[in-house]
Amino acid sequence: MKKTQLIHSELSHILAALGHTDMIVVCDSGLPIPRHLKRIDLALTRGVPGFLETVKVILSELCVERAWIASEMKEKSRPMYDQLTALLDRVPIQSLPHEEFKRLVEQKAVAVVRTGEYTPYANVILQSGVVF
């Protein structure tokens, strides 16, 4: 059995397979997920698992060099934005309109991790970095 925090086998496999600059998305329960992308659906019920707790576990396993959010998150879900930026600490975060965010997901993401989050715009794209 794994000794690290993440025990979900499918998510663990995806994270281990990411290369430098690959992108993975952590999203709320409402973000449209393009059919061609790998979907890791963790959503169990409203709020379970939460967006922030899912991001926190992923960050324990993944070196992240950059992140993207929808600019609407700052205005419509400010508490979530504040907590996410605190979690990401020194990771540069770029914001873009939600429609552009969805296009970036469709064009560049390797996989999408769907949570049970019900907070609007609780979505982030994480770009894999390198540990050396």
Phi and psi in degrees as a GROMACS rama.xvg file:
@    title "Ramachandran Plot"
@    xaxis  label "Phi"
@    yaxis  label "Psi"
@TYPE xy
-61.4866  146.914  LYS-2
-97.254  -13.4987  LYS-3
-82.7768  173.732  THR-4
-64.2298  -39.2879  GLN-5
-83.0709  118.762  LEU-6
-115.348  -1.63796  ILE-7
-73.2754  112.651  HIS-8
-63.0736  -42.4054  SER-9
-66.6746  -44.0647  GLU-10
-66.3359  -40.5321  LEU-11
-60.0568  -42.0744  SER-12
-63.6684  -46.2412  HIS-13
-59.6536  -46.6944  ILE-14
-63.6  -39.9589  LEU-15
-66.4971  -27.7371  ALA-16
-86.2757  -10.5107  ALA-17
-66.7462  138.422  LEU-18
-106.118  175.399  GLY-19
-57.6975  129.776  HIS-20
78.5799  -3.56674  THR-21
-64.0594  150.944  ASP-22
-119.799  137.052  MET-23
-126.516  146.126  ILE-24
-112.631  137.736  VAL-25
-114.271  126.28  VAL-26
-134.287  163.891  CYS-27
-74.3821  -178.222  ASP-28
-75.7857  -8.4916  SER-29
-106.658  -8.4023  GLY-30
-65.9213  129.861  LEU-31
-67.1253  131.624  PRO-32
-109.171  116.839  ILE-33
-57.4831  141.298  PRO-34
-61.8785  -28.4528  ARG-35
-78.2971  -9.60136  HIS-36
-91.3424  148.926  LEU-37
-65.6893  127.781  LYS-38
-111.183  124.034  ARG-39
-111.194  101.039  ILE-40
-94.9402  103.884  ASP-41
-93.6847  -12.2548  LEU-42
-58.0403  124.851  ALA-43
-110.4  -47.5212  LEU-44
-158.768  175.013  THR-45
-52.8098  117.252  ARG-46
85.9586  -3.37263  GLY-47
-125.075  120.511  VAL-48
-76.1211  159.628  PRO-49
-77.1259  159.17  GLY-50
-61.9291  -52.2364  PHE-51
-64.921  -40.5855  LEU-52
-66.6571  -32.6664  GLU-53
-69.6899  -44.8478  THR-54
-59.5741  -43.0049  VAL-55
-59.2769  -44.1857  LYS-56
-65.7075  -43.378  VAL-57
-61.4813  -41.6544  ILE-58
-64.7831  -23.7792  LEU-59
-71.4748  -16.6224  SER-60
-113.768  -23.0615  GLU-61
-117.659  132.749  LEU-62
-80.2817  118.156  CYS-63
-111.835  126.525  VAL-64
-103.088  -14.1824  GLU-65
-163.763  154.112  ARG-66
-141.197  155.21  ALA-67
-128.425  141.724  TRP-68
-134.689  164.169  ILE-69
-77.8196  135.492  ALA-70
-59.6622  -25.9401  SER-71
-63.0256  -23.4903  GLU-72
-60.1962  -38.7732  MET-73
-60.4521  -37.7903  LYS-74
-92.011  -39.5964  GLU-75
-90.0257  -23.8646  LYS-76
-139.842  56.1937  SER-77
-57.2933  -43.1631  ARG-78
-60.0516  -39.4  PRO-79
-65.5984  -43.1663  MET-80
-58.3555  -47.822  TYR-81
-61.2637  -41.8902  ASP-82
-69.8355  -38.8512  GLN-83
-64.7319  -45.6649  LEU-84
-63.9559  -33.4959  THR-85
-66.1451  -41.653  ALA-86
-63.1341  -42.0349  LEU-87
-75.946  -14.0682  LEU-88
51.7494  -102.431  ASP-89
-99.7866  8.48519  ARG-90
-72.3903  126.618  VAL-91
-62.8746  132.84  PRO-92
-118.652  125.62  ILE-93
-107.817  135.875  GLN-94
-110.344  147.253  SER-95
-149.069  157.109  LEU-96
-54.7574  147.989  PRO-97
-53.8347  -39.579  HIS-98
-63.9231  -39.1059  GLU-99
-69.3883  -37.0314  GLU-100
-57.4119  -47.6488  PHE-101
-62.211  -37.4965  LYS-102
-65.9496  -39.8949  ARG-103
-63.4079  -40.9153  LEU-104
-57.8866  -50.3939  VAL-105
-61.9938  -39.0585  GLU-106
-86.504  -30.2262  GLN-107
-121.201  -20.7876  LYS-108
-71.4687  146.518  ALA-109
-87.7227  -38.137  VAL-110
-155.138  161.332  ALA-111
-126.967  130.133  VAL-112
-104.096  112.49  VAL-113
-94.0786  127.155  ARG-114
-104.395  179.93  THR-115
-91.9962  13.6649  GLY-116
-63.0376  136.741  GLU-117
-113.212  16.701  TYR-118
-90.2017  127.782  THR-119
-58.1026  138.748  PRO-120
64.6323  23.0414  TYR-121
-83.9752  75.1241  ALA-122
-140.725  145.196  ASN-123
-148.499  141.171  VAL-124
-101.89  127.263  ILE-125
-110.724  126.723  LEU-126
-99.261  125.867  GLN-127
-66.8335  136.075  SER-128
-106.702  -161.327  GLY-129
-124.497  150.707  VAL-130
-92.2386  2.42526  VAL-131
